Amino acid sequence: MEVLAQAFTMIPTNDLAGTVAAYVVGGLDVLWQPDPHTTLVGVNDRACVMVEDDSTERALGAGPVLLVDDLSTLSLGDGSSWAISPTDVPVGKYAAVDRGGTILRYLDLSTCMEEAPRTWFGVHATKGAPEST
């Protein structure tokens, strides 16, 4: 598995509307609400923050979500365990690993749906590779 880029920062909350409102007042735009518990916010059609009202994510705390090429090739090493086992999400596959107390989140856009353009996550729509900066 190769890490390609940072997709966005996960911000767990128990007040979705209030947290999203704070980001909007701070200058970000709502890009997508795939379900009643999740909102993706960003700027210039680029994701910055995923706000999630989810007890598991709240227990893990805030942190970056890393874009990867193939989550199925991720192997756990010594001292590592699944914090969130690989699961299907609207844009592909998502997982979180606890590596000795450090939580690493991974997103694989293998099945990204049309309503969530890959460009939101820093990926060229046609190439599937990270945008150069």
C-alpha positions in Angstrom: 0.0 0.0 0.0 1.3 3.4 -1.0 0.3 6.6 0.8 -0.6 9.2 -2.0 -1.6 12.3 0.0 -3.6 13.6 2.8 -7.3 13.4 1.8 -8.7 15.6 4.7 -8.8 15.8 8.5 -11.3 13.8 10.4 -13.1 15.9 13.0 -15.4 13.8 15.2 -18.1 15.7 17.0 -21.3 15.2 19.0 -22.7 18.4 17.5 -22.6 18.1 13.8 -24.6 21.2 12.9 -22.6 23.4 15.3 -19.2 22.1 14.2 -20.1 22.5 10.5 -21.4 26.0 11.2 -18.1 26.9 12.8 -16.2 25.8 9.7 -18.6 27.6 7.4 -18.3 30.9 9.4 -14.5 30.3 9.3 -14.6 30.4 5.5 -15.1 26.8 4.3 -18.0 25.5 2.2 -20.1 22.5 2.6 -19.1 20.1 -0.3 -21.1 17.0 0.5 -23.4 15.4 3.1 -23.4 11.7 2.2 -25.6 10.9 5.3 -27.2 12.6 8.3 -24.1 12.1 10.4 -21.3 13.2 8.0 -20.4 16.5 6.3 -17.4 17.2 4.1 -16.2 20.8 4.1 -13.5 22.5 2.1 -12.4 25.4 -0.1 -12.1 25.8 -3.8 -13.7 22.3 -4.4 -11.0 20.7 -2.3 -11.8 18.7 0.9 -10.3 20.0 4.1 -12.4 18.5 6.9 -14.8 15.6 7.3 -17.0 16.3 10.3 -18.5 13.0 11.6 -21.0 12.5 14.4 -19.9 8.9 15.2 -19.0 7.4 18.6 -16.2 5.3 17.3 -14.6 8.3 15.6 -15.1 10.4 18.7 -13.2 7.7 20.7 -10.3 7.9 18.3 -10.1 11.7 18.2 -9.3 14.1 15.4 -6.6 13.3 12.9 -5.6 13.2 9.2 -7.1 10.7 6.7 -4.4 9.5 4.4 -5.3 8.7 0.7 -3.9 5.3 -0.3 -3.7 3.4 -3.6 -4.9 0.0 -2.4 -6.2 -0.5 1.2 -6.5 -4.3 0.6 -2.7 -4.6 0.7 -2.4 -3.0 4.2 -1.0 -5.5 6.7 -0.8 -5.0 10.5 2.5 -5.3 12.1 3.5 -6.1 15.7 1.7 -3.9 18.2 -0.9 -2.8 15.6 -4.6 -3.5 15.6 -7.7 -2.4 13.7 -9.4 0.6 15.3 -11.9 0.5 12.4 -11.7 -2.6 10.2 -11.7 -1.9 6.4 -15.2 -1.0 5.5 -17.1 0.2 2.4 -17.9 4.0 2.4 -19.5 6.0 -0.4 -16.1 6.9 -1.9 -14.4 3.5 -1.6 -12.8 1.8 1.4 -11.9 3.3 4.8 -10.0 1.9 7.8 -8.2 3.1 10.9 -5.3 1.4 12.5 -4.0 1.7 16.1 -0.2 1.6 15.8 1.0 1.5 19.4 -1.5 4.3 20.5 -1.2 6.4 17.3 -4.3 6.2 15.1 -3.7 6.2 11.4 -6.7 6.5 9.1 -6.7 5.4 5.5 -9.0 6.1 2.5 -8.9 4.2 -0.8 -11.0 5.8 -3.6 -11.3 2.6 -5.6 -15.0 2.9 -5.9 -15.5 6.7 -5.7 -19.0 7.6 -6.7 -19.8 10.4 -9.1 -21.4 12.7 -6.5 -18.0 12.8 -4.7 -15.5 13.9 -7.3 -12.0 12.6 -6.8 -10.7 16.1 -7.2 -12.1 16.9 -3.8 -9.5 14.6 -2.3 -6.6 16.0 -4.4 -6.8 13.4 -7.2 -6.9 14.1 -10.9 -10.3 12.9 -12.2 -8.8 11.1 -15.1 -5.4 9.8 -13.8 -6.2 8.7 -10.2 -2.9 10.2 -9.1 -2.5 13.0 -6.6 -2.5 16.5 -8.0 0.9 18.1 -8.0 1.3 21.3 -6.0 
